[in-house]
Amino acid sequence: MTPSMPSPGGRQRWPDRLWIVRHGESSGNVARDLAHAARLPRIDTLGRDVDVPLSQRGETQASALGRWFAEQPERPDVVLASPYLRARQTAELMQAAGGVAAAPADFILDERLREKEFGILDRLTRYGIESDHPDQAEMRRILGKFYHRPPGGESWCDVILRLRGALDTISLHHAGARVLIVAHQVVVLCLRYLLEQMTEEQILAIDAEGDVANCGVTAYGFDAAAGPRGGLVLQTYNFTVPLEAGGAPVTAEADAPRAAR
């Protein structure tokens, strides 16, 4: 495929291709669903959220996605991943399956792509939040998830602020490249908000339609006609055909209960 040409107004400032992938199913996703089904106040995970690994199904999903990428005419030549273990493992398994053309030097961990931080609501189910922190449940109801920041945690706006810097880095260092981002559900949605210049109402409407699938693919292509210097145009969102074709289960467990997320 011939790379898109930048507009006459200046050099291309975006990648030719950008894929954003949510990590595979994690053991934390499984624990969250079990806790919620049992109406327990707390999600039973050990250690830090940053260290939560993929589940066995998550490993299968990541490998299937890597095999699918390996069969495509274009593969990522730059990989940026959240430093959280489940995201790193997803990217590594995709690479092991031949789905990434990036050299080791182009495999970058970027803490700005980390999971949204939940502060005092971390590991609590909806039931735990309502019983232990009813004031926070009420504040979130009033402010909405876009602006509500739990003590010690982040709002969606906080995540968006750090992602603006990450996109600036991609624009500066990876213009014209084929870039893969492996991160988390809220990061996928907040990147859509930024790249497509959405409003709060627009992105929350997309979020309300359903969770981003584990290893679901959101893809953008560079279009020289999109703006004075070209821009990224959405091609697909929450694409799960690679998993289905590879015989991997499709899962869409939230990383946190909706009351916290």
C-alpha positions as CSV (number, residue, x, y, z in Angstrom):
1,M,0.0,0.0,0.0
2,T,1.4,3.4,-1.0
3,P,1.6,5.8,2.1
4,S,-0.8,8.7,2.0
5,M,0.8,11.9,0.9
6,P,0.7,14.9,3.2
7,S,-1.2,17.9,2.1
8,P,0.6,20.9,0.5
9,G,0.3,22.8,3.8
10,G,3.1,21.0,5.5
11,R,4.5,17.6,6.5
12,Q,2.2,14.7,7.6
13,R,1.8,14.9,11.3
14,W,0.0,11.6,11.9
15,P,0.8,7.9,11.4
16,D,-0.3,6.3,8.2
17,R,-2.2,3.7,10.3
18,L,-3.2,3.7,13.9
19,W,-4.6,0.6,15.7
20,I,-5.9,0.9,19.3
21,V,-6.4,-2.5,21.0
22,R,-7.8,-3.2,24.4
23,H,-5.8,-5.8,26.3
24,G,-7.0,-9.4,26.4
25,E,-9.3,-10.7,29.2
26,S,-7.4,-10.4,32.5
27,S,-7.8,-12.3,35.8
28,G,-9.1,-9.1,37.2
29,N,-11.9,-9.0,34.6
30,V,-12.9,-12.5,35.7
31,A,-12.7,-11.7,39.4
32,R,-14.8,-8.6,38.9
33,D,-17.6,-10.6,37.2
34,L,-17.6,-13.2,39.9
35,A,-17.8,-10.6,42.7
36,H,-20.6,-8.7,40.9
37,A,-22.6,-11.9,40.3
38,A,-22.3,-12.8,44.0
39,R,-23.2,-9.2,45.0
40,L,-19.9,-8.9,47.0
41,P,-18.6,-5.5,48.0
42,R,-15.0,-6.1,46.9
43,I,-13.2,-7.7,43.9
44,D,-10.9,-10.5,45.0
45,T,-7.6,-9.7,43.4
46,L,-4.2,-9.9,45.0
47,G,-1.4,-7.3,44.7
48,R,-1.4,-4.1,42.6
49,D,-3.7,-3.5,39.6
50,V,-0.6,-2.9,37.5
51,D,0.4,-6.5,38.1
52,V,-2.9,-8.2,37.1
53,P,-2.1,-10.7,34.4
54,L,-4.1,-12.0,31.5
55,S,-6.4,-14.9,32.0
56,Q,-5.9,-18.1,29.9
57,R,-8.7,-16.8,27.6
58,G,-6.9,-13.5,27.4
59,E,-3.7,-15.2,26.2
60,T,-5.7,-17.1,23.6
61,Q,-7.3,-13.8,22.4
62,A,-4.0,-12.0,22.1
63,S,-2.4,-14.8,20.2
64,A,-5.4,-15.0,17.8
65,L,-5.2,-11.3,17.2
66,G,-1.5,-11.5,16.5
67,R,-2.1,-14.3,14.0
68,W,-4.7,-12.2,12.2
69,F,-2.3,-9.2,12.0
70,A,0.4,-11.5,10.6
71,E,-1.9,-12.2,7.6
72,Q,-2.7,-8.6,6.8
73,P,-0.9,-6.6,4.1
74,E,0.2,-4.1,6.8
75,R,1.5,-4.8,10.3
76,P,2.4,-2.3,13.0
77,D,6.1,-1.1,12.9
78,V,5.8,0.9,16.2
79,V,4.1,-0.5,19.4
80,L,3.2,1.7,22.3
81,A,1.7,-0.2,25.3
82,S,0.5,0.6,28.8
83,P,3.0,-0.6,31.4
84,Y,0.3,-2.6,33.1
85,L,1.1,-6.4,32.9
86,R,-2.1,-7.3,31.1
87,A,-1.4,-4.8,28.3
88,R,2.3,-5.8,28.0
89,Q,1.4,-9.4,27.8
90,T,-1.1,-8.7,25.1
91,A,1.4,-6.9,23.0
92,E,4.1,-9.5,23.5
93,L,1.8,-12.4,22.6
94,M,0.7,-10.5,19.4
95,Q,4.4,-10.0,18.6
96,A,5.2,-13.7,19.2
97,A,2.4,-14.7,16.8
98,G,4.0,-12.6,14.1
99,G,1.5,-9.8,14.2
100,V,4.0,-7.0,14.8
101,A,6.8,-5.8,12.5
102,A,8.3,-3.5,15.1
103,A,11.9,-4.0,16.1
104,P,12.6,-4.2,19.9
105,A,13.7,-0.6,19.9
106,D,10.2,0.4,18.6
107,F,8.4,-1.5,21.4
108,I,7.6,1.3,23.8
109,L,6.0,1.3,27.3
110,D,4.2,4.6,27.9
111,E,2.8,5.2,31.4
112,R,0.4,7.8,29.9
113,L,-1.5,4.8,28.4
114,R,-2.1,3.2,31.9
115,E,-5.5,2.3,33.2
116,K,-7.7,5.0,34.7
117,E,-6.9,5.2,38.4
118,F,-9.9,4.6,40.7
119,G,-8.4,5.9,44.0
120,I,-10.5,4.9,47.1
121,L,-12.9,3.1,44.8
122,D,-10.3,0.6,43.6
123,R,-11.4,-3.0,43.7
124,L,-14.9,-2.1,45.0
125,T,-18.0,-3.4,43.2
126,R,-21.0,-1.2,42.7
127,Y,-22.3,-2.7,45.9
128,G,-19.2,-1.9,47.8
129,I,-19.1,1.7,46.6
130,E,-22.8,2.3,47.6
131,S,-22.2,0.8,51.1
132,D,-18.7,2.1,51.8
133,H,-18.7,5.4,50.0
134,P,-22.3,6.6,49.4
135,D,-21.1,10.2,49.1
136,Q,-18.9,9.2,46.1
137,A,-21.8,7.3,44.5
138,E,-23.9,10.5,44.8
139,M,-21.2,12.8,43.6
140,R,-20.7,10.6,40.5
141,R,-24.4,10.6,39.9
142,I,-24.4,14.4,40.0
143,L,-21.2,15.1,38.0
144,G,-21.2,12.1,35.7
145,K,-18.2,9.8,35.0
146,F,-16.6,12.4,32.6
147,Y,-15.9,14.8,35.5
148,H,-16.2,12.8,38.7
149,R,-12.8,12.3,40.3
150,P,-12.8,9.9,43.3
151,P,-10.3,10.8,46.1
152,G,-6.9,9.5,45.0
153,G,-8.2,8.7,41.5
154,E,-8.9,10.2,38.1
155,S,-11.8,11.5,36.1
156,W,-12.1,10.8,32.4
157,C,-10.9,14.4,31.9
158,D,-7.7,13.5,33.8
159,V,-7.1,10.5,31.5
160,I,-7.8,12.7,28.5
161,L,-5.2,15.3,29.7
162,R,-2.4,12.7,29.7
163,L,-3.5,11.2,26.4
164,R,-3.2,14.6,24.8
165,G,0.5,14.4,25.6
166,A,0.8,10.8,24.3
167,L,-0.8,11.8,21.0
168,D,1.6,14.8,20.7
169,T,4.5,12.3,21.1
170,I,3.0,10.0,18.4
171,S,2.6,13.0,16.1
172,L,6.2,14.2,16.7
173,H,8.1,10.9,16.5
174,H,5.9,8.5,14.5
175,A,4.4,10.5,11.7
176,G,4.0,8.3,8.6
177,A,4.5,5.1,10.6
178,R,2.1,2.2,11.4
179,V,1.4,2.5,15.1
180,L,-0.3,0.0,17.5
181,I,-1.5,1.1,20.9
182,V,-2.3,-1.6,23.5
183,A,-4.1,-0.2,26.5
184,H,-7.4,-0.2,28.4
185,Q,-11.1,0.3,27.9
186,V,-11.3,3.9,29.1
187,V,-8.1,4.8,27.2
188,V,-9.7,3.4,24.0
189,L,-12.7,5.6,24.5
190,C,-10.8,8.7,25.5
191,L,-8.5,8.4,22.4
192,R,-11.6,8.3,20.3
193,Y,-12.9,11.4,22.0
194,L,-9.6,13.2,21.2
195,L,-9.0,11.9,17.6
196,E,-12.6,12.5,16.5
197,Q,-13.0,15.8,18.5
198,M,-16.1,14.5,20.2
199,T,-18.2,16.1,22.9
200,E,-18.8,14.6,26.4
201,E,-22.3,13.6,25.3
202,Q,-21.1,11.8,22.1
203,I,-18.4,9.7,23.8
204,L,-20.6,8.8,26.7
205,A,-23.3,7.7,24.3
206,I,-20.8,5.3,22.6
207,D,-19.7,4.0,26.1
208,A,-23.4,3.4,27.0
209,E,-23.8,1.1,23.9
210,G,-21.5,-1.5,25.5
211,D,-18.1,-2.3,26.7
212,V,-15.0,-2.4,24.5
213,A,-14.2,-6.1,23.8
214,N,-11.0,-7.6,25.1
215,C,-8.6,-7.5,22.1
216,G,-11.2,-5.5,20.1
217,V,-9.6,-3.4,17.4
218,T,-10.2,0.3,16.7
219,A,-8.5,1.4,13.5
220,Y,-7.7,4.8,11.9
221,G,-6.2,5.6,8.5
222,F,-4.5,8.8,7.5
223,D,-6.5,10.9,5.0
224,A,-4.7,13.9,3.5
225,A,-8.0,15.6,2.9
226,A,-9.1,15.5,6.5
227,G,-8.0,19.0,7.6
228,P,-5.3,21.5,6.5
229,R,-2.5,18.9,7.1
230,G,-4.6,15.8,6.9
231,G,-5.9,13.7,9.8
232,L,-6.8,10.3,11.1
233,V,-10.2,8.9,10.0
234,L,-12.0,6.1,11.9
235,Q,-12.2,2.9,9.9
236,T,-13.5,0.4,12.4
237,Y,-14.4,0.3,16.1
238,N,-14.5,-2.6,18.5
239,F,-13.7,-5.0,15.7
240,T,-13.7,-8.7,16.9
241,V,-13.6,-10.7,13.6
242,P,-9.9,-11.6,14.2
243,L,-10.9,-13.4,17.4
244,E,-13.8,-15.1,15.9
245,A,-11.8,-16.2,12.9
246,G,-9.0,-17.5,15.2
247,G,-11.4,-19.5,17.3
248,A,-10.8,-17.3,20.4
249,P,-13.7,-16.4,22.7
250,V,-15.0,-12.8,22.5
251,T,-15.3,-11.2,26.0
252,A,-16.2,-7.7,27.0
253,E,-15.9,-7.5,30.8
254,A,-15.5,-4.0,32.2
255,D,-12.2,-3.3,34.0
256,A,-14.3,-1.8,36.9
257,P,-18.0,-1.6,37.8
258,R,-19.9,1.1,36.0
259,A,-20.3,3.0,39.3
260,A,-16.5,3.5,39.3
261,R,-15.7,3.6,35.7
